[in-house]
Amino acid sequence: MNSTSTPAKASWPYRVNAKIQSIHGYRTILRGNFNAFSPFNSKSSSEKAERRLNKLLLGYPRNHNFRVHKKKLIPSFRLYERLRLVKSAYPNPLESFLDIGCSRGFYVMDAAQRPDCRASIGTDVYEPFICTANEVRKYLEMDNACFHLAGLEDVADAPENYGGPFQTILLIGTYHYLFWGSSICPTAYHSHREILTRLSRICIDRVILSGRLEVNKLQRSLKEKARSTVGDVPYSTAEFINSAKEFFEVRTAGYLGTYPLFVMLKK
């Protein structure tokens, strides 16, 4: 893990090596959980429940897809690739965890399985994701995991209502929606400092972050919004890092695909 200014692009050899490591690691998981993929012995209520849950767990975003089988979380390969790198940035022990923009809650429930994790919380502004995540959590009987329909502002204004502040905060593929807003949640901060101030308010130890930090990497609708925004709204990796350094020591811990994975240690 290295301190950083603006990280270089992930090189071709790095990406190939990361892919190879992920393939080997995923094969190990499959071998170690071979019995998890064996069929149920009968048409049990558990089998029916898991079939229903697994239908809910399919769909966009595909890099968050996972399934439940015999009360085990089984990530897709695309999710495992990301998980392998993200988990390497966790503190040891991982004591409390917040995933902002948690989708269907895999990272939250995976963290909740750690013996020292007293509270693992997920928030999202899309209600179907929260409903699905809570159904899976209840089925897996994870008392230390919880999901809320909430945004960053809600948690930052009253962190105690959500079990915070948190040792570790995860923000993967969500930052650009906080900055520019979305069709689901129009709240847009238009300021790195505003977002980072709120993150520092609810963080005890670190923020783990990766996402689209360049205008030319945004989805088309957000790219058009960014280019039509009145006034000078700086949005780049360099601007983000410069703002983050007021609150955090910023380090790089590899890449999720082509996007840098930042570990930001609270000052």
Protein Blocks (a to p, Z undefined) as FASTA:
>chain_A
ZZdfbdcdddfklmmmmmmmmmmmmmmmmmmmmmmmpccfbdcfklmmmmmmmmmmgccd
fklgccdeehiacddfklmmmmmmmmmmpccddfbdcdehklnommmmmmmmpmklmbdc
dddfbfklmmmmmmmmmmnopakbccddddfklmmmmmmlnopacfbdcdehklmmmmno
pfklmcdfkpaklmmmmmmmmpfkbccddddfbfklpcfklmmmmmmpgcjddddfklmm
mmmmmmpccddebjehjaccdddddZZ
